[in-house]
């Protein structure tokens, strides 16, 4: 019997040998920095401290061969941040893997969903 509505959600988390875990939080941070041009604005929008966002950016910049984010300090013209071509590729490939899992794994995801206990029952 198929449950109504999706109860099962996936969160793609890639764990590398280097001290890098690439998951939905870092992908979303990259996406928002690209859109907003600011680490602090992206952090605010995500309800995250600037310090935490900066730490995540540093982790990614150290782990990849080339930086994923370039930032400029504030000043008379203000600061800002841009997603580099490497960062764009990282985000593109991460999103492609999410899509692949959702599309190619739909049968298995639905089968797992069907095995769940109905909501409200214990």
C-alpha angles and dihedrals in degrees: 000000000000118000116232113251128001113295097166118078127181128217113192111219120181115196117197131193088246114073091274131118113180112199143142095292096056091041091052091047090053091048094050094045088053091051099040102032091224137090092206094049091048090049092049091050090052094046090244129132118253089237092056092047091049090050091053091048091050091049091054094043091052096045099050122068090240127028118271094202130035117195136189124205120244121264139131091325094035128242129263145164135242132197108239124223087262090053090049090052092048091051093044093052093044091052090046090055091050091051092046092052093048095046102037093035096047094107093051093042090052091046090054090047090053090055093058120107111255113267113267095023123108 
